[in-house]
Amino acid sequence: MLRRWILSACCVLLLAQIGGVIAEGADGELLYPFLDCDVIFAEPCDSTCYLQSNLPLTLVNVSGGGSSGALEEVFVGNDSDFVVGSGIALGISDEFCAYRRRMEIEGNWQGLSNQSAIGAFGGTFPVRQNTWTAMANMWWDIPINEYLSVYAGGGLGVASTNVTVYTGFGPSSNSTTAFAYQLGTGITLPLCEDADLDIGYRFVDCGTNTVAVPGGAYIADTRIHQAMLSVRWYLY
């Protein structure tokens, strides 16, 4: 877990340094103002609060490992399941001359997924997982025309996972909360004056969950790929 925190912090610092370099042209003009650290925290021309409803269409991928001495098995395998979740976000949209910056707090239920852990001796053990995420996000929207904008960004937060492994001795489960992060991109289309449709892709790393099973442990490392459909209502 510490390694994930250190890696994320290094990525943020690296992006900040790179952004400060490539944001300026040869004459010092800002070519990509949304990458410049001074501009990120600049005063916006206008700000609007919004409420967002999310429909995550999620591919949950679990890389499982570990062993059970009582079963004399070594769990291996990489299994996925497609699930539908739900979520909500509350944020502030800041308008600048050439782009929009959105900062939000987001919570998503990623769905109840079903996978399998494959034993080294041929046994297959069902695995069920329930996943929640809470993120602080920042997105940058670049308008292409009056009807279309593209965006990119990401967030840091936590993921709460409940994993149940069904062995020959019955179910074994564990709930844990771990550091999580996400990266994403997508497009926005206006629905009306006060609402946008958001169609995007997210990659979410939910960390690991270790489930004690008879004589050993099963370790679930969860990563999520999702198509996100959202409707964003601007409140004022």
Summary of the structure (lengths in Angstrom):
residues: 236
radius of gyration: 21.0
end to end distance: 39.8
largest distance: 70.2
contacts: 776
relative contact order: 0.19
helix: 12%
strand: 72%
